[in-house]
């Protein structure tokens, strides 16, 4: 889909037609349409029944009226089941808040059409995710009841389905990797990274959200490693999340990785080592990186020399995997907190 922005357009007839075509080409999915409209407008968009408002902090754009009109037309053309419910994001925030009264949360659950007798789980998705990336996720959840809200550091999806957690996390990971394969070109859409909370009763949704946000830190924002991670599958690795960022930042190995990563050749070597720790063989790593296996071997040899590792040694390989995992956690956490 086009990365069209109103800020780049004038108000001539061709610009109006570009906005019309933009909405005509969107998938018939309310979440995708609304997020695409926000990307086009460059600001939050609120939909309440037939009323659409653009939450701009600055002056209006001359095509705001066209955007509102085409968005209204697109939403009303959707099947009834695919249209957004009144106040969905605000209601989702109530369901996910541990501070709201039980009666208010129960009312929000009913208004969202969630089944109080079925368990829910919450997915936390990197907030930078594009409409295309969200479509990949919702396609995996096509048979589930899904409600979403943007929470600043992440997009939260409240999901009711019967999927086994291993199956769900593997399917999400596979779908994201297929749609956004590594290595990602500079400036290209990296796709989302996802944390998945444990399933529980609808009133336990706030706990599932916190678990999802915790798991999100472990999901890879670099393109290598798991792109979707379930909190329930972290096991003892979850203890790593207890490490204060300022402590891991002082680790000599992580500092060496950061210094090497800062150079073009070093970035290729670090990415290759990260891919090798994930895929486990020279040939598979070469296939994933689209290079010859001898190139992979040469890059790994440089990493081994630089860090004193031997990738054939189980302890060294675990050490490399742990260091690179800590690096991914630091990078993903920095992006989530906006301190990249």
C-alpha positions in Angstrom: 0.0 0.0 0.0 1.2 3.5 -0.7 2.8 5.6 2.0 0.7 8.6 1.0 0.6 11.6 3.4 -1.7 14.6 3.3 1.3 16.7 4.3 2.9 15.9 0.9 -0.2 16.9 -1.1 -1.6 20.2 -2.3 -5.4 20.7 -2.9 -5.5 20.3 -6.7 -7.9 17.8 -8.3 -5.1 15.2 -8.8 -4.4 15.3 -5.0 -8.1 14.7 -4.3 -8.1 11.7 -6.7 -5.0 10.4 -4.9 -6.9 10.4 -1.6 -9.9 8.7 -3.2 -7.8 6.0 -4.8 -6.0 5.5 -1.4 -9.2 4.6 0.4 -10.5 2.6 -2.6 -7.4 0.3 -2.5 -7.6 -0.5 1.3 -8.5 -3.9 2.6 -12.1 -4.2 3.8 -11.1 -4.3 7.5 -12.0 -1.6 10.0 -8.7 -1.7 11.9 -6.6 -1.5 8.7 -8.8 1.3 7.4 -8.6 3.4 10.6 -4.9 3.0 11.0 -4.3 3.8 7.3 -6.4 6.9 7.7 -4.3 8.0 10.7 -1.1 7.4 8.7 -2.5 9.5 5.9 -3.7 12.3 8.2 -0.5 12.3 10.3 -2.6 12.4 13.5 -5.1 10.4 15.5 -8.6 9.9 14.0 -11.7 9.4 16.1 -14.8 7.7 14.8 -18.0 8.0 16.8 -21.0 6.8 14.7 -21.1 9.0 11.6 -18.9 11.6 13.2 -15.2 11.6 12.3 -12.7 14.0 13.7 -9.0 14.5 13.2 -7.1 15.2 16.4 -4.6 17.6 14.9 -2.2 19.6 17.2 -1.6 22.1 14.4 -3.6 23.8 11.6 -6.0 21.7 9.5 -5.1 20.5 6.0 -7.0 21.6 3.0 -7.9 17.9 2.2 -9.1 17.1 5.7 -12.7 17.2 4.5 -12.0 14.8 1.6 -10.2 12.4 4.0 -13.2 12.4 6.4 -15.7 11.9 3.6 -13.8 9.0 2.0 -13.1 7.4 5.4 -16.8 7.6 6.2 -17.7 6.2 2.8 -15.2 3.3 3.2 -16.4 2.4 6.7 -20.1 2.4 5.8 -19.3 0.2 2.8 -17.8 -2.5 5.0 -19.9 -5.5 6.1 -21.7 -4.8 9.3 -19.6 -7.4 11.1 -16.4 -5.6 10.0 -17.4 -2.1 11.0 -15.8 -0.5 14.1 -18.0 -0.5 17.2 -18.7 2.8 18.8 -15.9 3.8 21.2 -14.0 0.5 20.7 -10.5 1.8 21.6 -11.8 3.6 24.8 -13.7 0.5 25.9 -10.7 -1.7 25.3 -8.6 0.6 27.5 -11.2 0.2 30.3 -11.0 -3.6 29.9 -7.2 -3.5 30.1 -7.1 -1.1 33.0 -6.6 -2.5 36.5 -7.7 0.8 38.0 -11.3 0.8 36.7 -14.2 -0.4 38.8 -15.3 -4.0 38.2 -18.8 -2.8 37.2 -17.3 -0.4 34.6 -15.1 -3.1 33.2 -18.0 -5.5 33.0 -20.0 -2.9 31.1 -17.1 -2.3 28.7 -16.8 -6.1 28.1 -20.5 -6.4 27.2 -20.4 -3.3 24.9 -17.4 -4.8 23.1 -19.4 -8.0 22.5 -16.8 -10.2 24.3 -18.0 -13.4 25.8 -17.5 -13.3 29.6 -17.4 -17.1 29.7 -14.4 -17.5 27.4 -10.8 -16.7 28.2 -9.0 -13.8 26.6 -5.4 -13.2 25.9 -3.7 -9.9 25.1 -1.2 -9.3 22.3 1.2 -6.3 22.5 2.4 -5.2 19.1 5.1 -2.6 18.3 3.4 0.7 18.0 5.4 1.6 14.8 3.6 -1.2 12.9 2.1 -0.2 9.6 -1.4 -1.2 8.4 0.2 -3.9 6.3 2.0 -5.3 9.3 -1.3 -5.3 11.3 -3.1 -7.1 8.5 -0.5 -9.9 8.7 -1.3 -10.4 12.4 -5.1 -10.1 12.0 -5.0 -12.7 9.1 -3.6 -15.2 11.6 -6.3 -14.3 14.0 -9.1 -14.4 11.4 -11.2 -16.9 13.4 -10.8 -15.0 16.7 -12.8 -12.1 18.2 -10.3 -9.2 18.3 -10.5 -5.7 19.8 -7.7 -3.2 19.7 -6.5 0.0 21.2 -3.3 2.0 21.0 -1.5 2.4 24.3 1.4 4.7 23.4 4.3 2.2 23.6 2.3 -0.6 21.9 -0.9 -1.6 20.2 -2.9 -3.9 22.4 -5.1 -6.6 20.8 -7.6 -8.3 23.1 -8.2 -11.7 21.6 -10.7 -14.5 22.3 -9.8 -17.8 20.5 -9.0 -21.4 21.2 -5.5 -21.6 19.8 -2.8 -23.5 21.6 -0.2 -21.0 22.6 2.7 -22.8 20.9 0.7 -23.0 17.7 -0.4 -19.4 17.9 3.1 -17.9 18.5 4.7 -20.1 15.8 2.0 -19.1 13.3 2.4 -15.4 14.1 6.2 -15.6 13.9 6.1 -17.5 10.6 3.6 -15.1 9.1 5.6 -12.0 10.1 8.9 -13.5 8.9 7.4 -14.5 5.6 5.9 -11.0 5.0 8.9 -9.1 6.3 12.0 -11.3 5.8 15.4 -10.3 7.1 17.7 -8.7 6.2 15.5 -5.6 6.0 16.7 -2.9 3.6 17.5 0.5 5.2 14.3 2.6 5.5 12.0 -0.4 4.6 9.1 -1.6 6.7 10.7 -4.0 9.3 7.3 -5.4 10.2 6.0 -5.8 13.7 7.3 -7.6 16.7 4.8 -9.1 19.1 4.5 -10.2 22.7 1.7 -12.6 23.7 0.2 -12.7 27.2 -1.3 -15.7 28.9 -5.0 -16.6 28.5 -7.3 -16.0 31.4 -10.7 -14.7 32.4 -11.8 -11.4 30.9 -11.2 -9.7 34.2 -7.6 -10.8 34.1 -6.9 -9.0 30.8 -4.7 -6.3 32.6 -2.4 -9.2 33.8 -2.3 -10.6 30.3 -1.4 -7.1 29.0 1.5 -6.8 31.4 2.8 -10.2 30.4 2.5 -9.3 26.7 4.4 -6.1 27.2 7.1 -8.1 29.1 7.3 -10.6 26.3 7.4 -7.8 23.7 10.9 -6.8 25.0 12.2 -10.2 24.0 10.7 -10.2 20.5 13.1 -9.1 17.8 13.0 -5.6 16.3 16.1 -6.3 14.2 14.6 -8.9 11.9 16.6 -11.9 13.4 15.3 -14.0 16.2 11.7 -14.6 17.2 9.3 -11.9 15.9 6.4 -13.2 18.1 7.1 -14.4 21.6 4.6 -15.9 24.1 5.1 -15.0 27.8 4.3 -18.6 28.7 7.2 -19.9 26.6 9.9 -17.6 28.1 10.4 -19.9 31.1 13.7 -19.0 32.9 14.6 -16.5 30.3 12.0 -14.2 31.8 14.5 -13.6 34.7 16.6 -11.6 32.2 13.8 -9.0 32.1 14.7 -8.3 35.8 18.1 -7.0 34.8 18.2 -3.2 35.0 19.1 -1.7 31.6 21.9 0.4 33.1 23.5 -2.8 34.3 23.4 -4.7 31.0 24.6 -1.5 29.2 27.9 -1.7 31.2 28.6 -5.3 30.1 31.9 -5.4 28.2 30.5 -7.9 25.6 27.5 -5.9 24.9 29.6 -2.8 24.5 31.9 -4.6 22.1 28.8 -5.7 20.1 27.5 -2.1 20.0 30.9 -0.8 18.8 31.2 -3.5 16.1 27.6 -2.9 15.0 28.4 0.8 14.5 30.5 0.0 11.4 29.0 -1.2 8.0 31.2 -4.3 8.0 30.6 -5.0 11.7 26.9 -4.7 11.3 27.0 -7.5 8.7 29.0 -9.6 11.0 26.7 -9.1 14.0 23.6 -9.7 11.9 25.2 -12.9 10.6 26.1 -14.2 14.0 22.6 -13.4 15.2 21.1 -15.3 12.3 23.4 -18.2 12.9 22.4 -18.5 16.5 18.8 -18.6 15.4 19.1 -21.0 12.4 21.9 -23.2 13.6 23.8 -24.0 10.4 26.0 -22.3 7.8 23.8 -23.4 4.9 20.5 -22.3 6.5 22.0 -19.0 7.6 23.3 -18.4 4.1 19.9 -19.1 2.6 18.2 -16.7 4.9 20.8 -14.0 4.3 20.9 -14.6 0.5 24.8 -15.0 0.5 27.2 -17.9 -0.1 27.9 -20.1 2.9 31.6 -19.3 2.6 30.6 -15.6 3.3 28.8 -16.7 6.4 31.8 -18.7 7.5 34.2 -15.8 7.0 31.9 -13.4 9.0 31.6 -15.9 11.8 35.3 -16.4 11.9 35.8 -12.7 12.4 33.2 -12.6 15.2 34.9 -15.7 16.9 38.3 -13.9 16.7 36.9 -10.6 18.0 35.0 -12.1 20.9 37.1 -15.2 21.7 34.1 -17.5 20.9 34.1 -20.9 19.2 30.6 -21.5 17.7 31.3 -25.3 17.8 31.6 -25.1 21.6 28.1 -25.4 23.3 29.1 -22.9 26.1 30.5 -20.3 23.7 27.5 -20.7 21.5 25.1 -20.2 24.5 27.2 -17.2 25.5 26.8 -15.7 22.1 23.1 -16.4 21.9 22.6 -14.8 25.4 24.6 -11.7 24.5 22.7 -11.2 21.2 19.4 -11.8 23.0 20.3 -9.1 25.5 21.2 -6.8 22.6 17.8 -7.4 21.0 16.0 -6.7 24.3 17.9 -3.4 24.7 17.1 -2.4 21.1 13.4 -3.4 21.3 13.0 -1.7 24.7 14.7 1.5 23.5 12.3 1.7 20.5 9.3 1.0 22.7 10.3 3.8 25.1 11.1 6.2 22.3 14.8 6.4 23.4 16.3 4.8 20.3 
